């Protein structure tokens, strides 16, 4: 009986030692990780496909600590002038002690989701900040994170979008004008640009569409003719351009 009680006492003491030393050893493990260049996120690259914008960001973790790294993830937040326009998250696998992981995290967001928050990105170049935060836990106990900011130049796909040179043929009931823009984006623009003509009451007077295929860095100009309903024409009409169901441009024309 005494031996059992004595053994139980030693077990309790041992558990207390483990409990008290675990935070210290986990903190020491974290310090070893923080030494040198054991952690990092690198410059992101952007691609565009099937209506989605993808961001690929290389991440490396060299687990030189004593414990496994768990619950690791990378969060990206894109800012424009202190306004967040996109949030994306990617998870990383568990990293055992003594092992290194090099991974390329890919984040994908829909074209419309970004531009619904800031439609000026469609027509105006901008300076964006891509904030990347790497978070993880050591020994399932201590949470840690590092962050980097990557300044990024955004090129607008419809930069300097202009409607000009308008004429109205009252005999044929056709409104004609030029549309021009410069594709400053890192991707080609493919899809339909809808051209809508509206009267001062908001009624649709005429509609047509252009099938765009404009490579990045290329200028676009086209002469457009739109058949209109003369019974709905008013002195002031509005030309509105839509891409991917988003209104890109509006201009009032006084006839």
HUFEN-V43348 format. One record per residue. N is the residue number from 1. RES is the residue in one small letter. SS is DSSP state (H for helix, E for strand, - for the rest). Layout:
# HUFEN-V43348
n	res	ss
N	RES	SS
N	RES	SS
This chain:
# HUFEN-V43348
n	res	ss
1	x	-
2	x	H
3	x	H
4	x	H
5	x	H
6	x	H
7	x	H
8	x	H
9	x	H
10	x	H
11	x	H
12	x	H
13	x	H
14	x	H
15	x	H
16	x	H
17	x	H
18	x	H
19	x	H
20	x	H
21	x	H
22	x	H
23	x	H
24	x	H
25	x	H
26	x	H
27	x	H
28	x	H
29	x	H
30	x	H
31	x	H
32	x	H
33	x	H
34	x	H
35	x	-
36	x	-
37	x	-
38	x	-
39	x	E
40	x	E
41	x	E
42	x	-
43	x	-
44	x	-
45	x	E
46	x	E
47	x	E
48	x	E
49	x	E
50	x	-
51	x	-
52	x	E
53	x	E
54	x	E
55	x	E
56	x	E
57	x	E
58	x	E
59	x	E
60	x	E
61	x	E
62	x	E
63	x	-
64	x	-
65	x	-
66	x	-
67	x	-
68	x	-
69	x	E
70	x	E
71	x	E
72	x	E
73	x	E
74	x	E
75	x	E
76	x	E
77	x	E
78	x	E
79	x	E
80	x	E
81	x	-
82	x	-
83	x	E
84	x	E
85	x	E
86	x	E
87	x	E
88	x	E
89	x	E
90	x	E
91	x	E
92	x	-
93	x	-
94	x	-
95	x	E
96	x	-
97	x	-
98	x	-
99	x	-
100	x	E
101	x	E
102	x	E
103	x	E
104	x	E
105	x	E
106	x	E
107	x	E
108	x	E
109	x	E
110	x	E
111	x	H
112	x	H
113	x	H
114	x	H
115	x	H
116	x	H
117	x	H
118	x	-
119	x	-
120	x	H
121	x	H
122	x	H
123	x	H
124	x	-
125	x	-
126	x	E
127	x	E
128	x	E
129	x	E
130	x	E
131	x	E
132	x	E
133	x	E
134	x	E
135	x	E
136	x	E
137	x	E
138	x	E
139	x	-
140	x	-
141	x	-
142	x	E
143	x	E
144	x	E
145	x	E
146	x	E
147	x	E
148	x	E
149	x	E
150	x	E
151	x	E
152	x	E
153	x	E
154	x	E
155	x	-
156	x	-
157	x	-
158	x	-
159	x	E
160	x	E
161	x	E
162	x	E
163	x	E
164	x	E
165	x	E
166	x	E
167	x	E
168	x	E
169	x	E
170	x	-
171	x	-
172	x	-
173	x	-
174	x	E
175	x	E
176	x	E
177	x	E
178	x	E
179	x	E
180	x	E
181	x	E
182	x	E
183	x	-
184	x	-
185	x	-
186	x	-
187	x	-
188	x	-
189	x	E
190	x	E
191	x	E
192	x	E
193	x	E
194	x	E
195	x	E
196	x	E
197	x	E
198	x	E
199	x	E
200	x	-
201	x	-
202	x	-
203	x	-
204	x	E
205	x	E
206	x	E
207	x	E
208	x	E
209	x	E
210	x	E
211	x	E
212	x	E
213	x	E
214	x	E
215	x	-
216	x	-
217	x	-
218	x	-
219	x	E
220	x	E
221	x	E
222	x	E
223	x	E
224	x	E
225	x	E
226	x	E
227	x	E
228	x	-
229	x	-
230	x	H
231	x	H
232	x	H
233	x	-
234	x	-
235	x	-
236	x	E
237	x	E
238	x	E
239	x	E
240	x	E
241	x	E
242	x	E
243	x	E
244	x	-
245	x	-
246	x	E
247	x	E
248	x	E
249	x	E
250	x	E
251	x	E
252	x	E
253	x	E
254	x	E
255	x	-
